[in-house]
Amino acid sequence: MNKNFETDCVIVGGGPAGMMTALLLLRNGVKVTVVEKHADFLRDFRGDTIHPSTQELLEELGLLNEFLARPHSDMERVTLSWYSTELVLADFSHLPTRRKTMTFMPQWDFLDLLADACSRHPGFRLLRSTRIDALSSEEGRIVGVTGTAPDGDMSIRGRLVIDASGRDSVVRAQAGLTPVGVAAAMDVLWFRLSKRPDEHYPFIQAGAGMIITIDRDDFFQIAHVIPAGSWNGSKDDIAQMKQRIAFIAPRMQEAVAPISAADVQVLNVRLERLREWSVDGLLCIGDAAHAMSPAGGVGINLAIQDAVATARILGPVLRSGTPSRADLRRVQRRRSWPARITQIVQRRLQEPLLSTHAPGTPLPLPLQLLRDHPASARLTGRFVGLGARPEHIH
């Protein structure tokens, strides 16, 4: 069965950038169709961090109370355990925001919140389990997409296509947009650990590598940072992973014992960006425009701030007309500088994240500075919590 849709804006990808852009454009009176290749938002590898600046945006949208009604946990300070040394990496308690905390919420709950808010507006359509196969163009301008839905082929025509489908975007590749950048030096192993009642671990444990622990009530979600390309899922890899974890966090040794290669997902970290975020009729935002390292969870924050800038700049144009290439480039001019600055910082963090140090060796220099100058944690808190250029709805 062939289905043809018309809308003002087609958004490819139902992640944070795509859903936030959809909501803000709908509030501008723009008709929006979001195309999501998965059947739902339930995927473990999505990030959980909702930054103070994002919560400020939710307050501006009148959604903060709905957000806080969903299961979540808060962290006013990001701490690190380096063997016997406890450090504050980032302090959010002095930020000029209503909520001075990093909040952890499974991303599927956050995306459901945005989808529910979108559904209250006329002109919204969310196509799940739908894969984009090609871009449609006329006279050198992209005018829509074609793809495959559960019940057959479909096509969507719109005045603008926004690609928010992430670092492995097919849409971006079909438009001839190729990212540049440096290969990241690390990958992340992502797996679950069982949890006993009242059991807790530090958020970050480091020394012989690094472990991040996210408490999801019934289990722990673990992110273990390793050198890039060093994992192929062999028995030796599993054994070495368990040895590292036991060395960094001895209390985890028993819980990690049953883990097999089938339980581990690998996130191949990339730091890259597009030189040009757009072609005529298509704009890339979020990871499709600038792939980030998971350090600090800042990729989600940047993607949402891209969405805010996109809707603020293009919403009035889309209400009554077709955005020009100059309009699309305004979004890139606004958002490319924060992306570049963040990537520079993340590249410089890679070495201390990957370094292996035996107990008793001196702290790496960045951690020494935080230990000797505790007030500097407010600066890192501002950078992580707000971003290099915070955006607002109005």
C-alpha positions as CSV (number, residue, x, y, z in Angstrom):
1,M,0.0,0.0,0.0
2,N,1.4,3.4,-0.9
3,K,0.7,6.3,1.4
4,N,1.4,10.0,0.6
5,F,1.5,12.6,3.3
6,E,1.9,16.4,3.2
7,T,3.2,18.5,6.1
8,D,5.1,21.7,6.7
9,C,8.2,20.0,8.2
10,V,9.4,16.4,8.2
11,I,11.7,15.4,11.1
12,V,13.7,12.2,10.7
13,G,14.5,10.7,14.1
14,G,12.4,10.7,17.3
15,G,15.3,11.3,19.8
16,P,15.6,14.4,22.0
17,A,16.6,16.8,19.2
18,G,13.8,15.5,16.9
19,M,11.0,15.5,19.5
20,M,11.9,18.9,21.1
21,T,12.1,20.5,17.6
22,A,8.7,19.0,16.8
23,L,7.1,20.4,20.0
24,L,8.5,23.9,19.5
25,L,7.5,24.1,15.8
26,L,4.0,22.9,16.7
27,R,3.8,25.7,19.2
28,N,4.6,28.0,16.3
29,G,1.6,26.7,14.4
30,V,3.7,24.5,12.0
31,K,2.5,21.1,11.0
32,V,5.1,18.4,11.8
33,T,5.6,14.8,10.9
34,V,8.2,12.9,12.9
35,V,9.5,9.6,11.4
36,E,11.0,7.1,13.9
37,K,12.5,3.8,12.7
38,H,11.8,2.0,16.0
39,A,8.4,0.9,17.3
40,D,9.0,2.6,20.7
41,F,11.6,4.6,22.7
42,L,12.6,1.6,24.9
43,R,16.4,1.3,24.2
44,D,18.9,0.9,27.0
45,F,21.8,2.6,25.3
46,R,20.1,6.0,25.2
47,G,21.4,8.5,27.7
48,D,19.6,9.3,30.9
49,T,20.9,12.8,31.8
50,I,18.6,15.8,31.8
51,H,20.7,18.8,32.5
52,P,19.7,21.9,34.5
53,S,19.4,24.0,31.3
54,T,17.0,21.4,29.8
55,Q,14.9,21.5,32.9
56,E,14.8,25.3,32.6
57,L,13.4,24.9,29.1
58,L,10.8,22.4,30.4
59,E,9.8,25.1,32.9
60,E,9.5,27.7,30.1
61,L,7.3,25.2,28.3
62,G,5.1,24.6,31.3
63,L,6.1,20.9,31.4
64,L,8.4,20.8,34.4
65,N,5.8,19.5,36.8
66,E,4.9,16.7,34.4
67,F,8.5,15.9,34.0
68,L,9.1,15.7,37.8
69,A,6.0,13.4,38.2
70,R,7.8,10.7,36.3
71,P,10.4,8.4,38.0
72,H,13.7,10.2,38.3
73,S,16.6,10.9,40.6
74,D,18.7,14.0,41.2
75,M,22.4,14.8,41.6
76,E,23.5,18.3,42.7
77,R,27.2,17.4,42.4
78,V,29.0,14.9,40.1
79,T,31.5,13.1,42.3
80,L,34.3,10.7,41.5
81,S,35.9,8.0,43.6
82,W,39.6,7.6,42.8
83,Y,40.6,4.7,45.0
84,S,40.4,6.4,48.5
85,T,40.1,10.0,47.1
86,E,36.7,11.5,46.7
87,L,36.4,14.5,44.4
88,V,33.6,16.8,43.2
89,L,33.9,17.1,39.4
90,A,30.9,19.4,38.8
91,D,28.8,21.4,41.2
92,F,25.4,22.5,40.0
93,S,24.2,24.1,43.2
94,H,25.0,27.7,42.2
95,L,23.5,27.7,38.7
96,P,21.1,30.5,37.8
97,T,18.3,27.9,37.1
98,R,15.2,26.9,38.9
99,R,16.5,23.3,39.4
100,K,20.1,23.2,40.3
101,T,20.6,19.5,39.6
102,M,21.4,16.9,37.0
103,T,18.4,14.7,36.8
104,F,18.5,11.0,35.7
105,M,15.4,9.7,33.9
106,P,15.3,6.8,31.4
107,Q,15.2,8.5,28.1
108,W,12.2,6.6,27.0
109,D,10.2,8.4,29.8
110,F,11.6,11.8,28.7
111,L,10.7,11.1,25.0
112,D,7.2,9.9,26.0
113,L,6.7,13.2,27.8
114,L,7.7,15.2,24.7
115,A,5.5,13.0,22.5
116,D,2.5,13.4,24.8
117,A,3.0,17.2,24.7
118,C,3.3,17.1,20.9
119,S,0.0,15.1,20.6
120,R,-1.9,18.0,22.1
121,H,-1.3,20.1,19.0
122,P,-3.1,19.8,15.7
123,G,-0.9,19.0,12.8
124,F,1.3,16.5,14.6
125,R,2.0,13.0,13.3
126,L,4.4,10.4,14.7
127,L,5.2,7.5,12.3
128,R,6.8,4.7,14.3
129,S,8.5,1.6,12.8
130,T,9.1,3.6,9.6
131,R,12.4,3.6,7.8
132,I,13.5,6.4,5.5
133,D,14.9,5.0,2.2
134,A,15.5,8.1,0.1
135,L,15.2,11.9,-0.2
136,S,12.8,13.4,-2.7
137,S,14.0,16.4,-4.7
138,E,12.8,18.8,-7.3
139,E,14.9,21.2,-9.3
140,G,17.9,20.7,-6.9
141,R,15.9,21.2,-3.7
142,I,14.9,18.5,-1.2
143,V,11.1,18.4,-0.9
144,G,10.5,15.4,1.3
145,V,11.3,11.7,2.0
146,T,10.3,8.3,0.9
147,G,10.4,5.2,3.1
148,T,8.8,2.0,4.3
149,A,6.2,1.8,7.0
150,P,4.7,-1.4,8.6
151,D,1.9,-1.4,6.0
152,G,3.9,-0.5,2.9
153,D,5.7,2.2,1.1
154,M,5.1,5.9,2.0
155,S,6.2,9.3,1.0
156,I,6.1,12.6,2.9
157,R,6.3,16.0,1.2
158,G,7.3,19.1,3.3
159,R,8.8,22.5,3.0
160,L,11.7,21.4,5.1
161,V,13.3,18.1,6.2
162,I,15.2,18.2,9.5
163,D,17.6,15.3,10.0
164,A,17.8,14.4,13.7
165,S,18.6,10.8,13.2
166,G,22.0,10.7,14.9
167,R,25.6,10.0,14.0
168,D,24.8,7.1,11.6
169,S,22.3,9.1,9.6
170,V,21.3,7.7,6.2
171,V,19.6,10.9,5.3
172,R,22.8,12.9,5.8
173,A,24.7,10.5,3.6
174,Q,22.1,10.7,0.9
175,A,22.3,14.5,0.9
176,G,26.1,14.2,0.3
177,L,27.0,15.6,3.7
178,T,30.1,13.9,5.1
179,P,31.4,14.6,8.7
180,V,35.0,15.5,9.5
181,G,36.9,15.2,12.7
182,V,39.2,13.0,14.7
183,A,38.6,9.4,15.7
184,A,37.8,9.2,19.4
185,A,40.3,7.3,21.5
186,M,37.6,5.4,23.5
187,D,34.6,3.1,23.3
188,V,32.1,2.5,26.0
189,L,30.8,-1.0,27.2
190,W,27.2,-0.7,28.3
191,F,25.5,-3.5,30.4
192,R,23.2,-4.1,33.3
193,L,24.1,-5.3,36.8
194,S,21.7,-6.9,39.2
195,K,20.9,-4.9,42.3
196,R,20.3,-5.9,45.9
197,P,18.0,-3.8,48.1
198,D,19.7,-0.7,49.5
199,E,22.8,-1.4,47.4
200,H,24.6,1.7,46.1
201,Y,27.8,2.5,44.2
202,P,29.6,5.9,43.6
203,F,28.5,7.5,40.3
204,I,32.0,7.5,38.9
205,Q,34.8,5.2,39.9
206,A,38.2,5.5,38.3
207,G,41.8,4.5,38.5
208,A,42.5,1.5,36.3
209,G,40.0,2.9,33.8
210,M,36.5,4.3,34.6
211,I,33.1,3.0,35.6
212,I,29.9,5.0,35.6
213,T,26.9,3.6,37.5
214,I,23.4,4.7,36.8
215,D,20.8,3.5,39.4
216,R,17.6,2.5,37.7
217,D,15.8,1.3,40.9
218,D,15.6,-2.4,39.9
219,F,19.1,-2.7,38.4
220,F,22.3,-0.7,37.7
221,Q,23.2,0.5,34.2
222,I,26.9,0.4,33.8
223,A,29.1,2.3,31.4
224,H,32.7,1.1,31.3
225,V,35.2,3.2,29.3
226,I,37.8,1.3,27.3
227,P,40.4,2.2,24.6
228,A,38.8,2.4,21.1
229,G,38.9,-0.8,19.1
230,S,40.0,-2.9,22.0
231,W,36.8,-5.0,22.3
232,N,35.6,-7.8,20.1
233,G,33.5,-9.8,22.6
234,S,36.0,-12.7,23.0
235,K,36.3,-14.8,26.2
236,D,39.6,-12.9,26.9
237,D,37.9,-9.6,26.5
238,I,35.2,-10.6,29.0
239,A,37.8,-11.9,31.5
240,Q,39.9,-8.7,31.2
241,M,36.8,-6.5,31.6
242,K,35.9,-8.4,34.8
243,Q,39.4,-8.0,36.1
244,R,39.5,-4.3,35.5
245,I,36.1,-3.8,37.1
246,A,37.2,-5.8,40.2
247,F,40.3,-3.7,40.4
248,I,38.5,-0.4,40.1
249,A,35.4,-1.4,42.2
250,P,36.0,-4.5,44.3
251,R,32.4,-4.5,45.6
252,M,31.2,-5.1,42.0
253,Q,33.2,-8.3,41.5
254,E,30.4,-10.7,42.6
255,A,27.7,-8.8,40.6
256,V,29.8,-8.7,37.4
257,A,30.7,-12.5,37.5
258,P,27.6,-13.7,35.5
259,I,28.0,-11.1,32.7
260,S,28.7,-12.6,29.2
261,A,29.5,-11.0,25.9
262,A,25.8,-11.3,24.9
263,D,25.0,-8.9,27.8
264,V,27.3,-6.2,26.6
265,Q,26.6,-3.5,24.0
266,V,29.5,-1.4,22.6
267,L,29.2,2.3,21.9
268,N,31.8,3.3,19.4
269,V,32.6,6.9,20.4
270,R,33.2,9.4,17.7
271,L,34.0,13.1,17.7
272,E,33.0,14.6,14.4
273,R,31.0,17.4,12.8
274,L,29.7,18.6,9.5
275,R,31.4,21.5,7.7
276,E,27.9,22.4,6.3
277,W,24.8,21.4,8.3
278,S,22.4,22.0,5.4
279,V,21.6,21.7,1.7
280,D,18.6,23.4,0.1
281,G,15.6,21.9,1.9
282,L,17.4,19.9,4.5
283,L,19.0,20.8,7.9
284,C,21.0,18.5,10.2
285,I,21.0,19.0,14.0
286,G,22.1,17.1,17.1
287,D,24.4,14.1,16.5
288,A,23.7,14.2,12.8
289,A,25.5,17.5,12.7
290,H,28.1,17.0,15.5
291,A,28.7,13.6,17.2
292,M,29.8,13.9,20.8
293,S,31.6,11.7,23.3
294,P,29.3,10.5,26.2
295,A,31.6,12.4,28.6
296,G,29.3,14.5,30.8
297,G,26.2,13.4,28.9
298,V,26.4,16.8,27.1
299,G,25.4,15.4,23.7
300,I,21.7,15.4,24.8
301,N,22.0,18.9,26.1
302,L,23.5,20.2,22.9
303,A,20.9,18.4,20.8
304,I,18.1,19.9,22.7
305,Q,19.6,23.4,22.5
306,D,20.0,22.9,18.7
307,A,16.3,22.1,18.6
308,V,15.4,25.3,20.5
309,A,17.5,27.5,18.2
310,T,16.1,25.7,15.1
311,A,12.5,26.3,16.1
312,R,13.1,29.9,17.1
313,I,14.9,30.8,13.9
314,L,12.8,28.7,11.4
315,G,9.4,28.5,13.1
316,P,8.2,31.9,11.9
317,V,9.4,31.2,8.4
318,L,7.8,27.8,8.2
319,R,4.4,29.2,9.3
320,S,3.9,30.8,6.0
321,G,6.7,29.9,3.6
322,T,9.8,27.9,2.7
323,P,13.1,28.4,4.5
324,S,15.9,29.6,2.3
325,R,19.4,28.2,2.5
326,A,20.4,31.4,4.3
327,D,17.8,30.7,6.9
328,L,19.2,27.2,7.5
329,R,22.7,28.6,7.7
330,R,21.6,30.9,10.5
331,V,21.0,27.8,12.6
332,Q,24.5,26.6,12.0
333,R,26.0,30.0,12.8
334,R,24.2,30.0,16.1
335,R,25.0,26.4,17.1
336,S,28.3,25.4,15.5
337,W,30.5,27.4,18.0
338,P,29.1,25.6,21.1
339,A,29.5,22.2,19.4
340,R,33.2,22.9,18.6
341,I,34.1,24.2,22.0
342,T,32.5,21.1,23.6
343,Q,34.3,18.8,21.3
344,I,37.7,20.4,22.2
345,V,37.0,19.9,25.9
346,Q,36.0,16.3,25.4
347,R,39.1,15.5,23.4
348,R,41.3,16.9,26.2
349,L,39.4,14.7,28.7
350,Q,40.0,11.5,26.8
351,E,43.5,10.8,28.2
352,P,42.6,11.0,31.9
353,L,39.5,9.0,31.3
354,L,41.5,6.2,29.7
355,S,44.6,6.3,31.8
356,T,45.4,3.3,34.0
357,H,46.9,4.2,37.4
358,A,47.9,1.8,40.3
359,P,46.8,2.8,43.8
360,G,49.0,5.3,45.3
361,T,50.1,7.0,42.1
362,P,49.5,10.8,41.9
363,L,46.2,12.0,40.6
364,P,46.1,13.2,37.0
365,L,46.7,17.0,36.7
366,P,43.0,17.9,36.0
367,L,41.9,16.0,39.1
368,Q,44.7,17.6,41.2
369,L,43.4,21.0,40.2
370,L,39.8,20.1,41.3
371,R,41.2,18.7,44.6
372,D,43.3,21.7,45.3
373,H,40.7,24.3,44.1
374,P,37.3,23.0,45.0
375,A,35.6,26.2,43.8
376,S,36.6,25.2,40.2
377,A,33.9,22.5,40.4
378,R,31.4,25.4,40.0
379,L,32.9,26.3,36.6
380,T,32.8,22.7,35.4
381,G,29.2,22.6,36.7
382,R,28.3,25.6,34.7
383,F,29.9,24.2,31.5
384,V,28.2,20.8,31.9
385,G,24.9,22.0,33.3
386,L,24.3,24.9,31.0
387,G,26.5,24.4,28.0
388,A,28.6,26.8,26.1
389,R,25.6,28.8,24.8
390,P,22.3,28.1,26.6
391,E,19.2,28.6,24.6
392,H,15.8,29.8,25.7
393,I,12.3,29.4,24.2
394,H,11.8,33.2,23.9
